[in-house]
Amino acid sequence: MTTIAFASCLMTSPGLIRCAWAQADERAVAFIKGTSDQLVAIANDEGSQQQKRHRLREVIDASVDVDDIAHFCLGRFWRIATPDQQADYLALFHDLLVTKIASHLGDYQGVRVIMGQARASGDTEIVITKVVRPENPVIQVEWVISIATGSPRIVDLLAEGTSLRLTQRADFASYLTHHQYNVQDLIDGMRHLVALNGS
């Protein structure tokens, strides 16, 4: 922010709020632009699946609050898991997230992400984008960002208004309901999925 812009922010408290949000919006949009550019580059790269998976994990570790999402998705069942189960679950959630995204990379060759604006929502910011794929309808994807850790991290995606972490939480809850609320069964199921997809 230039000295003149900073000074204008101090003129009135409403001006200060507007400037602060404008600056925050710019950071949020820039963060998602950088992250989406990296994901698009991986999808369009000619490297091996293993190389893509490795690069994908690096991007996810740098831009996504995976532990926060994992904790949210397990919900109330987190409290009944033992410390060892919690550690296994978090590690497998990381692996499963990378595996799921990597398995769909081929579907996104030639993809373009059109950046929109950001808006505040509680203690998060939401960056609106349009995902354009050849011969597919344009999809609106909203990236939910938290700065609770001091740096921006993605904590959810809204695809056409559907929260991916809420969907995953519902899937886990349904699985546990049908398995006598046995967290170890869920962990074993996650481990099987990861192994099945070659992570």
C-alpha positions as CSV (number, residue, x, y, z in Angstrom):
1,M,0.0,0.0,0.0
2,T,1.4,3.4,-1.0
3,T,1.9,6.2,1.5
4,I,-0.9,8.2,-0.1
5,A,-3.3,5.3,-0.1
6,F,-2.4,4.6,3.6
7,A,-3.1,8.2,4.4
8,S,-6.4,8.1,2.7
9,C,-7.4,5.1,4.8
10,L,-6.7,7.1,8.0
11,M,-9.0,10.0,7.0
12,T,-12.1,8.3,8.4
13,S,-12.9,5.0,10.2
14,P,-15.2,3.8,7.3
15,G,-12.4,4.6,4.9
16,L,-10.1,2.6,7.0
17,I,-12.4,-0.4,7.0
18,R,-12.9,-0.2,3.2
19,C,-9.2,0.0,2.5
20,A,-8.5,-2.9,4.9
21,W,-11.1,-5.1,3.3
22,A,-9.9,-4.1,-0.2
23,Q,-6.3,-5.0,0.7
24,A,-7.5,-8.3,2.2
25,D,-9.6,-9.1,-0.9
26,E,-6.6,-8.5,-3.1
27,R,-4.4,-10.9,-1.0
28,A,-7.1,-13.5,-1.0
29,V,-7.6,-13.3,-4.8
30,A,-3.8,-13.3,-5.4
31,F,-3.5,-16.4,-3.1
32,I,-6.1,-18.4,-5.0
33,K,-4.8,-17.2,-8.4
34,G,-1.3,-18.6,-7.4
35,T,-2.7,-21.8,-6.1
36,S,-5.1,-22.4,-9.0
37,D,-2.3,-21.6,-11.5
38,Q,-0.2,-24.4,-9.9
39,L,-3.0,-26.9,-10.0
40,V,-3.7,-26.1,-13.7
41,A,0.0,-26.5,-14.5
42,I,0.0,-29.9,-12.8
43,A,-3.2,-31.0,-14.7
44,N,-1.7,-30.0,-18.0
45,D,1.8,-31.3,-17.4
46,E,3.1,-34.3,-19.4
47,G,5.0,-35.8,-16.4
48,S,4.2,-39.2,-14.9
49,Q,1.4,-39.8,-12.5
50,Q,3.8,-40.2,-9.6
51,Q,5.5,-36.9,-10.4
52,K,2.2,-35.1,-10.6
53,R,1.1,-36.7,-7.3
54,H,4.3,-35.5,-5.6
55,R,3.8,-31.9,-6.9
56,L,0.2,-32.0,-6.0
57,R,1.0,-32.9,-2.4
58,E,3.4,-30.0,-2.2
59,V,0.7,-27.5,-3.4
60,I,-1.9,-29.0,-1.0
61,D,0.5,-28.9,2.0
62,A,1.3,-25.2,1.2
63,S,-2.2,-24.0,0.6
64,V,-4.7,-26.1,2.3
65,D,-5.4,-26.5,6.1
66,V,-5.7,-30.2,5.8
67,D,-5.7,-30.9,9.5
68,D,-8.5,-28.4,10.1
69,I,-10.6,-30.0,7.4
70,A,-9.9,-33.5,8.6
71,H,-10.9,-32.6,12.1
72,F,-14.1,-31.0,10.9
73,C,-15.0,-34.0,8.7
74,L,-14.7,-36.5,11.5
75,G,-16.9,-34.2,13.7
76,R,-18.0,-35.6,17.0
77,F,-16.3,-38.9,16.4
78,W,-12.9,-37.2,16.9
79,R,-13.6,-37.3,20.6
80,I,-14.1,-41.1,20.7
81,A,-10.9,-41.8,18.7
82,T,-7.8,-42.8,20.6
83,P,-4.7,-40.6,20.2
84,D,-3.1,-43.3,17.9
85,Q,-6.3,-43.4,15.8
86,Q,-6.4,-39.6,15.6
87,A,-2.8,-39.6,14.3
88,D,-3.5,-42.4,11.8
89,Y,-6.7,-40.7,10.6
90,L,-4.9,-37.3,10.0
91,A,-2.1,-39.0,8.0
92,L,-4.6,-41.0,5.9
93,F,-6.8,-38.0,5.3
94,H,-3.8,-36.2,3.8
95,D,-3.1,-39.2,1.6
96,L,-6.7,-39.7,0.6
97,L,-7.1,-36.0,-0.3
98,V,-4.1,-36.2,-2.6
99,T,-5.3,-39.5,-4.0
100,K,-8.7,-38.2,-4.8
101,I,-7.5,-35.1,-6.5
102,A,-4.8,-36.9,-8.4
103,S,-7.3,-39.5,-9.8
104,H,-9.2,-36.6,-11.4
105,L,-6.3,-34.7,-12.9
106,G,-6.8,-36.2,-16.3
107,D,-10.4,-34.8,-16.4
108,Y,-9.0,-31.3,-16.1
109,Q,-6.5,-31.1,-19.0
110,G,-7.1,-27.8,-20.8
111,V,-8.8,-26.3,-17.8
112,R,-8.9,-22.5,-17.2
113,V,-9.7,-20.8,-14.0
114,I,-11.3,-17.3,-14.3
115,M,-10.8,-15.2,-11.2
116,G,-13.7,-13.3,-9.7
117,Q,-13.9,-11.2,-6.6
118,A,-13.7,-12.0,-2.9
119,R,-16.2,-11.4,-0.1
120,A,-16.1,-11.7,3.6
121,S,-18.0,-14.5,5.4
122,G,-17.6,-14.5,9.2
123,D,-13.9,-15.1,9.9
124,T,-13.2,-16.4,6.4
125,E,-13.0,-14.9,2.9
126,I,-14.5,-16.5,-0.1
127,V,-12.9,-16.1,-3.6
128,I,-15.3,-16.7,-6.5
129,T,-14.0,-18.4,-9.6
130,K,-15.3,-19.9,-12.8
131,V,-13.8,-23.2,-13.9
132,V,-13.8,-23.7,-17.7
133,R,-13.2,-27.2,-19.1
134,P,-13.3,-28.1,-22.8
135,E,-16.7,-29.5,-23.8
136,N,-18.0,-29.2,-20.2
137,P,-20.4,-26.6,-18.6
138,V,-18.7,-23.8,-16.8
139,I,-18.7,-24.4,-13.0
140,Q,-18.6,-21.8,-10.3
141,V,-16.2,-22.7,-7.6
142,E,-15.9,-20.7,-4.4
143,W,-12.6,-21.1,-2.4
144,V,-13.1,-20.5,1.4
145,I,-10.0,-19.1,3.0
146,S,-9.0,-18.8,6.6
147,I,-6.1,-16.8,8.0
148,A,-6.5,-18.2,11.6
149,T,-3.0,-19.7,11.3
150,G,-1.5,-16.3,10.3
151,S,-1.2,-17.1,6.6
152,P,-4.0,-17.9,4.2
153,R,-5.2,-21.5,4.0
154,I,-8.0,-23.1,2.1
155,V,-10.6,-24.7,4.4
156,D,-13.4,-25.5,2.0
157,L,-14.5,-25.5,-1.6
158,L,-18.1,-24.7,-2.7
159,A,-18.8,-26.3,-6.1
160,E,-22.0,-24.9,-7.4
161,G,-23.0,-24.0,-3.8
162,T,-22.2,-27.5,-2.4
163,S,-19.6,-27.6,0.4
164,L,-17.1,-30.3,-0.2
165,R,-16.1,-30.6,3.5
166,L,-19.8,-30.8,4.6
167,T,-20.3,-33.5,2.0
168,Q,-17.3,-35.4,3.2
169,R,-18.4,-35.0,6.9
170,A,-21.8,-36.5,6.0
171,D,-20.2,-39.4,4.1
172,F,-18.0,-40.2,7.2
173,A,-20.9,-39.9,9.6
174,S,-23.0,-42.3,7.4
175,Y,-20.1,-44.8,7.2
176,L,-19.6,-44.7,11.0
177,T,-23.3,-45.1,11.6
178,H,-23.3,-48.3,9.5
179,H,-20.2,-49.6,11.3
180,Q,-21.3,-49.2,15.0
181,Y,-19.4,-45.9,15.3
182,N,-16.1,-47.8,15.0
183,V,-13.5,-45.2,14.1
184,Q,-10.9,-48.0,13.4
185,D,-13.2,-49.4,10.7
186,L,-13.2,-45.9,9.0
187,I,-9.4,-45.7,9.3
188,D,-9.1,-49.2,7.8
189,G,-11.4,-48.2,5.0
190,M,-9.4,-45.1,4.2
191,R,-6.2,-47.1,4.2
192,H,-7.7,-49.5,1.7
193,L,-8.8,-46.7,-0.6
194,V,-5.3,-45.1,-0.5
195,A,-3.6,-48.4,-1.2
196,L,-6.1,-49.2,-4.0
197,N,-5.2,-46.0,-5.8
198,G,-1.5,-46.5,-5.4
199,S,-0.6,-43.6,-3.1
